[in-house]
Amino acid sequence: MIFPTFDLSQSEDQKTWTTRLERLRATASLSSEEAKTVARLIEDVRLRGDEAVVDAMREFTDPDFETTRICVQPEEMARAEAELDPALREAMRTAIENVDRYQRHICPSNPPNIEIGGAEVGLRFSPVESAGLLVPGGVAVLVSTLIMLAVPAMAAGVKPTSLSVVHPPATRRPGRPSGDISKEVMACCHMLGIETLYRIGGAQAVAALAFGTKQVEKVDMIAGPGNVFVQLAKQMVGGACGTDGGFYGPSEIVTIADETADPRCVAADLMAQAEHDPGKCFLISWSKTVIENILDELNQQRGQRARVEAIDRALAEESAALLVSDEKEAAEIADQIAAEHVNLSVADPQDWLSRLRHGGEFFLGDQSPVAAGDYFAGPSHCLPTGTTARFASGISAYTFLKRSGSIQYREGMPGEAMDAIAKLAELEGLDAHAASVRVRRRLD
């Protein structure tokens, strides 16, 4: 296993790390070659609808894909739930309940109105009318992603019957028959009351949800994770519909570790992210001994993991251990990475939480594994990647809510308010605005 270690006090290591950090940040760039492919796909779907979707699915997923496969029938979802293993159903039910409880707890309520300048002004939250949820396919069965998207939407007030899920089958390999989407995702949709599920994915699925086709109903909001093509597609269709505003790409973790860190726990969390293939793992410490102990533990544990090749590839090509001078530099570097997951394996994680500004989700102490956030704890695991946690947030009930202000002059506008508004309007050369205020004085 190769897990590069950079001593940031050395100029050559600092230069190499800066290059790797810029590469991480570039994953969210619209100027990439991938962006050209995505723009072509979106325009094709906008113009040709289902035919373009099928062509893209044949090109990227299954050469035998047919239009008749796009829609999953309700009876298929019902049958999948009926056949679900009882223990798995119970685990899914508990996860749904936990996420629902947390999302309803954080869901904002309308603040009380306030009187300003004679007006009673307020704010109200209302859910979007419909939403498309992006559940990746591939080799993993991502029931957890469906839960982490659908439950926050429903907590915000979106009806389950107004949710559309896109979930592609695994990429077909040469010499093998066409595969279907996850039965567990079908079952979970049925458990949640979701009636609309499509066997499509990629940028073409985002475009279909944004513009609508004969088979795919247009939605008002699109949310969810995916590869770089999916994330770029979300950015490009913004305006045709709403999007979650996040770049939820390949999984990441930053671990800050001091002398109290348990190397077994840190190593296990790093590998849990590395196995995503690709996964990006960053270990930060001001102690060379701490880093060496964790790397030793990584070597011991890696052979026990089923996806060891993916883990080794991620650690060698996408990851780094960073030896810094002190705690202050550790915090600065962690904020530069602004990772999806930030694991605080330190003596006082609450104190460290107050030092850090950026991160999709924080895991405090050795006994708080990232996997708890992935599946069970309550906050959604759909989190910003590619350093975008500097300005973006993860999926939550907030994602599916709109804000609308309200203004009412119950007793009519005060004269001084009319005069001030008219003066400002005339400054901007908008005399009709001024007149629309002054006319109300004549109504007194």
Residue pairs with C-beta under 8 A, 6 or more apart in sequence:
1 298
1 299
1 302
1 311
1 312
1 315
1 316
2 312
2 315
2 316
3 295
3 298
3 315
3 316
3 319
3 320
3 321
4 316
4 319
4 320
4 321
5 291
5 295
5 320
5 321
5 322
5 323
6 13
6 14
6 16
6 17
6 320
6 321
6 322
6 323
7 13
7 323
8 14
8 17
8 322
8 323
8 324
8 325
8 329
8 333
9 323
9 325
17 320
17 322
20 320
21 336
21 337
21 387
24 280
24 337
24 386
24 387
25 386
25 387
26 32
26 386
27 228
27 247
27 249
27 250
27 385
27 386
28 231
28 247
28 249
28 385
28 386
28 387
28 388
29 35
30 232
30 235
30 236
32 228
32 232
34 228
34 229
34 232
35 232
35 236
37 203
37 229
38 203
38 229
38 232
38 233
38 236
39 236
41 52
41 56
41 202
41 203
41 204
41 207
41 229
41 233
42 203
42 206
42 207
42 210
42 233
42 236
42 237
44 52
44 55
44 56
44 204
44 207
45 52
45 53
45 56
45 204
45 207
45 208
45 211
45 213
46 207
46 211
48 55
49 208
49 211
49 212
49 213
49 214
50 67
50 70
50 208
50 213
50 214
50 215
50 216
51 67
52 204
52 207
53 70
53 200
53 204
53 205
53 207
53 208
53 213
53 215
53 216
54 65
54 66
54 67
54 70
56 202
56 203
56 204
57 65
57 168
57 200
57 201
57 202
57 204
58 64
58 65
60 171
60 202
61 137
61 168
61 169
61 170
61 171
61 172
61 201
61 202
62 169
62 171
62 172
62 178
62 179
63 172
64 172
64 178
65 178
67 215
69 199
70 198
70 199
70 200
70 215
70 216
71 197
71 198
71 199
71 215
72 181
72 186
72 197
72 198
72 199
74 195
76 186
77 186
77 187
77 189
77 190
77 195
77 197
78 190
80 183
80 184
80 186
80 187
80 190
81 89
81 186
81 187
81 190
81 191
83 183
83 187
84 92
84 183
84 184
84 187
88 184
89 187
89 191
92 143
92 147
92 184
92 187
92 188
92 191
93 191
94 376
95 144
95 147
95 375
95 376
96 147
96 151
96 191
96 192
98 376
98 377
98 378
99 147
99 148
99 151
99 152
99 378
99 380
100 151
100 154
100 155
101 378
102 377
102 378
102 379
103 151
103 152
103 155
103 156
103 378
103 380
103 396
103 397
104 155
104 397
106 396
106 397
106 398
107 155
107 156
107 397
107 398
107 401
108 125
108 397
108 398
108 401
109 125
110 122
110 123
110 124
110 125
111 122
111 123
112 122
113 120
113 121
113 122
113 406
114 120
114 121
114 122
115 121
117 414
117 417
118 409
118 411
118 413
118 414
118 417
119 407
119 408
119 409
119 413
119 417
120 407
120 408
120 409
120 410
121 405
121 406
121 407
121 408
122 405
122 406
123 403
123 404
123 405
123 406
124 403
124 404
124 406
125 401
125 402
125 403
126 157
126 401
126 402
126 404
127 153
127 156
127 157
127 158
127 400
127 401
127 402
128 156
128 158
128 220
128 221
128 242
128 400
128 401
128 402
129 158
129 162
129 220
130 158
130 162
130 163
130 164
130 217
130 219
130 220
130 221
131 153
131 158
131 162
131 163
131 164
131 219
131 220
131 221
131 222
131 223
131 400
132 163
132 164
132 165
132 166
132 206
132 209
132 219
132 221
132 222
132 223
132 224
132 241
133 146
133 149
133 150
133 153
133 163
133 164
133 165
133 166
133 223
133 224
134 149
134 166
134 201
134 205
134 206
134 222
134 223
134 224
134 225
134 226
134 230
135 142
135 145
135 146
135 149
135 165
135 166
135 167
135 185
135 224
136 142
136 145
136 167
136 168
136 201
136 225
136 226
136 227
136 230
137 167
137 168
137 169
137 170
137 181
137 182
137 201
138 168
138 170
138 171
139 170
139 277
141 182
141 184
141 185
142 182
142 185
143 182
143 184
143 185
143 188
144 374
144 375
144 381
145 224
145 225
145 381
145 382
146 165
146 167
146 185
146 188
146 189
146 192
147 188
147 192
148 380
148 381
148 382
148 395
149 223
149 224
149 380
149 382
149 395
150 160
150 163
150 165
150 192
150 194
151 192
152 380
152 395
152 396
152 397
152 399
152 400
153 163
153 223
153 397
153 399
153 400
154 160
154 163
154 192
155 397
156 397
156 398
156 399
156 400
156 401
157 400
157 401
158 400
160 192
160 193
160 194
160 195
161 193
161 194
161 195
161 196
163 192
163 194
163 196
164 196
164 197
164 198
164 209
164 216
164 217
164 219
165 185
165 189
165 194
165 196
165 197
165 198
166 197
166 198
166 200
166 201
166 205
166 206
166 208
166 209
167 181
167 182
167 185
167 197
167 198
167 199
167 201
168 181
168 199
168 200
168 201
168 202
168 205
169 178
169 179
169 180
169 181
169 199
170 179
172 178
172 179
180 199
181 197
181 199
185 197
186 197
189 195
189 197
196 217
198 205
198 208
198 215
198 216
200 208
200 216
201 226
201 230
202 226
202 227
202 229
202 230
202 233
203 229
203 230
203 232
203 233
205 216
205 230
206 222
206 230
206 233
206 234
206 237
207 233
207 237
208 216
209 216
209 218
209 219
209 222
209 241
210 218
210 219
210 222
210 237
210 240
210 241
211 218
211 237
211 240
212 218
218 241
219 241
220 241
220 242
221 241
221 242
221 243
221 244
221 399
221 400
222 234
222 237
222 241
222 242
222 243
222 244
223 243
223 244
223 382
223 395
223 399
223 400
224 230
224 244
224 248
224 382
224 395
225 231
225 248
225 249
225 382
226 248
226 249
227 249
227 250
228 249
228 250
231 247
231 248
231 249
234 243
234 244
235 243
235 247
237 243
244 382
244 395
244 399
245 392
245 393
245 399
246 382
246 383
246 384
246 388
246 392
246 393
246 394
246 395
247 384
247 385
247 386
247 388
247 392
248 340
248 382
248 383
248 384
248 385
248 394
248 395
249 385
249 386
250 276
250 278
250 279
250 280
250 318
250 385
251 273
251 276
251 278
251 279
251 280
251 340
251 341
251 385
252 273
252 279
252 280
252 281
252 282
252 337
252 339
252 340
252 341
252 385
253 269
253 270
253 272
253 273
253 279
253 280
253 281
253 282
253 339
253 340
253 341
253 342
253 343
253 370
254 282
254 283
254 284
254 334
254 337
254 339
254 341
254 342
254 343
254 359
255 261
255 266
255 269
255 270
255 281
255 282
255 283
255 284
255 342
255 343
255 344
255 345
256 284
256 285
256 330
256 331
256 334
256 342
256 343
256 344
256 345
256 346
256 352
257 266
257 283
257 284
257 285
257 287
257 290
257 291
257 294
257 345
257 346
258 285
258 286
258 287
258 290
258 345
258 346
258 347
259 287
259 289
259 290
259 347
260 345
260 346
260 347
261 285
261 290
261 294
261 345
261 346
261 366
262 345
262 366
263 290
263 293
263 294
263 296
263 297
264 297
264 301
265 345
265 366
265 367
265 369
266 283
266 294
266 297
266 343
266 345
266 366
267 294
267 297
267 298
267 300
267 301
268 301
268 369
269 343
269 363
269 369
269 370
269 371
270 281
270 283
270 294
270 298
270 315
270 319
271 298
271 301
271 302
271 305
271 311
272 369
272 370
272 371
273 279
273 280
273 281
273 314
273 341
273 370
274 281
274 310
274 311
274 314
274 315
274 319
275 305
275 307
275 310
275 311
275 314
276 310
276 314
277 307
277 310
277 313
277 314
278 313
278 314
278 317
278 318
279 310
279 311
279 314
279 318
279 319
280 314
280 318
280 319
280 339
281 314
281 315
281 318
281 319
282 319
282 320
282 321
282 322
282 337
282 339
283 291
283 294
283 320
283 321
283 322
284 321
284 322
284 324
284 330
284 333
284 334
285 291
285 321
285 322
285 323
285 324
285 330
286 323
286 324
286 325
286 326
286 327
286 329
286 330
288 323
291 321
291 323
294 321
295 321
298 315
302 308
302 311
302 312
305 311
322 333
324 330
324 333
327 355
331 352
331 355
331 356
334 342
334 356
334 358
334 359
335 356
335 357
335 358
335 390
336 387
337 387
338 358
338 359
338 384
338 387
338 388
338 389
338 390
339 359
339 360
339 385
339 387
339 389
340 359
340 360
340 361
340 383
340 384
340 385
340 389
341 359
341 360
341 361
341 363
341 370
341 373
341 383
342 356
342 359
342 360
342 361
342 362
342 363
343 363
343 368
343 370
344 352
344 353
344 362
344 363
344 364
344 365
345 365
345 366
346 352
346 365
349 364
349 365
350 364
353 362
353 364
356 362
358 389
358 390
359 389
360 383
360 384
360 385
360 389
360 393
360 394
361 373
361 379
361 381
361 383
361 394
363 369
363 370
363 372
363 373
373 379
373 381
374 381
375 381
379 394
379 396
380 394
380 395
380 396
381 394
382 394
382 395
383 389
383 394
383 395
384 392
384 393
384 394
412 440
412 443
412 444
413 437
413 440
413 441
415 441
418 437
418 438
418 440
418 441
421 433
421 434
421 437
422 433
422 434
422 437
422 438
423 434
425 431
425 433
425 434
425 437
426 434
